[in-house]
Amino acid sequence: MIDFHCHLDLFPSPTSAADEIERAGTYVLSVTNTPKAFPKTAQIAKGRRRIRTALGLHPQLVHERHGEVGMFVRLLGETGYVGEIGIDGDSAGHHDVQKEVFGRLLKACADAGGRVMSVHSRRASGEVIEALLHQPDAGVPVLHWFSGPVAHAQKAADIGAWFSVGLPMLRSRRASAMIGILPRDRILTETDAPFASTSGGAYPAKALEESVAVLARLWGSDERTVQNQLNENLRRLVIQADRFRSSAHA
């Protein structure tokens, strides 16, 4: 199973959640909400082959933590993954600083040779796509829990974006129309746990299994074929992330 957007450090017991991930054989991208959280969160994944830690600055925290952009830049060489970053349209009064900081983070990624980026775009999908268009060398954007218009999803796909999809998104009324236009070779599953897909503090491996089942139904395929496709997608993206990080050290 694959969970390409999980807030591992925000579980009641991150170490226990990491142990559950290992037992389940799940591949996880552990995103962070601030650069200051990255070093300690990366320690949770140390020695665990299936967990990668992303360096993030969540848009909802940007107005309070934009002073950490310098730290973000300094830490970029330690990972091939960035997230969670982006713009949040629900954050009234902080829109301008979010756009400005998102642009700075994308430029930092471009200057570092590119990164695989887990990107937040709630009620701001148009602006996020425009920002990505302005920094095409920032790397590979993976739009997390995309909830924008189908037309925006098509535009994002046209510029090479990937998408990570979770069970609540797949169960929505517009899931069929959305999934129908997303490139199958650029989709990964996610949980956004512990904020979604889970209860009681346990890691939600079952939600990933159900996501594969729903994707199989939406694609008119069988679950094994879907999981094989997701595994191949992840393999390609991991290779790209490793290349990004290697270029930074070259």
C-alpha positions, 0 to 999 in steps of 0.5 A: 500500500502507498500513503503519499501524504501523512502527518506522521509527527502529529499522531498521538504516538508517532513511533507507534504509528511508524511501527504500524506502517512497517508491519503493514508494509506501507510506503509513506511520505511523512509530510511536515507543517514547519521547517522546525518540525522536519529534523525531529520528524526525520528521526522517526523515519530513521532506519525505516526503509518505507518512510520518507520525510518531506520538508514543509511549510503549511499554508495555514501557518505561513503568516506565523512561520514565514520567518522559517523560510531561511531554515527551509532553504538550508534543510532542502539538501537533506531530502528529495521531498517537499510538503506540505506547501501551497495556498489555502483559500480558506485562510482569510486575511493571509492570502497575499503572504501565502502566495508570496511564500509559496513562490519563494518555496518554489524558487528555492526548490528550483534553485536546489535542482527540483523536488517532489512536492506535496501541494495543498490547493484547497479553494486556491487551485487556480492560483496554485497552478499559476504559481507552478507554471511560473516555476516549472523547474521547481520539480514534480508537483503532487496535488494533495486531496485536489478539490478544485474544479475539474477544469483545473484538474485537467490544466494541472494534468496538462502541465505534468502534475501528479495527484494523491487521492484519499478515501473521502475524496474518492467517495465524493459525488464528483469522484467519477468525473475527476478520476476519469480525467486524471492520468492513471500513471500519475496517481497515488493514494494518501490518507492525510492522517491523522486529520482524515481516514483514521480514528482513535489514533491508530494508523489507517491502513484499512483506508488505503485498502478501501481506496484501492478498491474504490479506484478499481471500481472507478477505473473498471479494473481489478484491485491487483491491476490498480495496486500494480499501477500505483506501485509502478507510479511510486517507483518512478517518483522515488527515482525522480526524488533520488535524482533531485537530491543527488543533483543537489549534492553534485 
